[in-house]
Amino acid sequence: MAGIVNYIKESFGELKNNVSWTPWAEAQSLTVLVAVFSIVFSLAIWGVDTVFGKVIGFYFQLIN
């Protein structure tokens, strides 16, 4: 159990002292960029899915 506690303490020390963190303002702007891109990409996929669904539905109506 002491090994686990020591590992956690060393991990936090590593994160605090040796990791270079992105500045807060840059992290916020990148988060917004990722959110906007995700929304746009999901809308594009939804649009393509809707169009393909209608085309396939129309095709099956023709052959039926």
C-alpha positions in Angstrom: 0.0 0.0 0.0 2.9 2.4 0.7 4.1 1.8 -2.8 0.9 3.1 -4.3 0.9 6.2 -2.1 4.5 6.9 -3.0 3.6 6.5 -6.7 0.7 8.9 -6.4 2.9 11.5 -4.6 5.6 11.2 -7.2 3.1 11.5 -10.0 1.6 14.7 -8.6 5.2 16.1 -8.2 6.0 15.2 -11.8 2.8 16.9 -13.0 3.4 20.0 -10.9 7.1 20.5 -11.6 8.1 18.8 -14.9 5.1 19.2 -17.2 4.7 22.3 -19.3 1.1 23.3 -19.3 -0.6 25.3 -22.0 -1.5 28.8 -20.8 -5.1 29.1 -19.6 -6.3 31.5 -22.4 -4.9 29.3 -25.1 -6.5 26.2 -23.6 -9.8 28.0 -23.5 -9.6 29.1 -27.1 -8.5 25.6 -28.3 -11.4 24.1 -26.3 -13.9 26.4 -28.1 -12.2 25.6 -31.4 -12.6 21.8 -30.8 -16.3 22.3 -29.7 -17.1 24.3 -32.8 -15.4 21.8 -35.1 -17.2 18.9 -33.4 -20.6 20.6 -33.9 -19.9 21.5 -37.5 -18.6 18.0 -38.2 -21.5 16.3 -36.5 -24.0 18.5 -38.6 -22.1 17.5 -41.8 -22.4 13.8 -40.9 -26.1 14.2 -40.0 -26.7 16.0 -43.4 -24.9 13.3 -45.4 -26.8 10.6 -43.4 -30.1 12.3 -44.1 -29.4 12.6 -47.8 -28.2 9.0 -48.2 -31.3 7.8 -46.2 -33.6 9.6 -48.5 -31.8 8.4 -51.6 -31.9 4.8 -50.4 -35.6 5.1 -49.4 -36.4 6.5 -52.9 -34.4 3.6 -54.5 -36.4 1.0 -52.6 -39.6 2.7 -53.5 -38.7 2.4 -57.2 -37.8 -1.3 -57.0 -40.8 -2.2 -54.9 
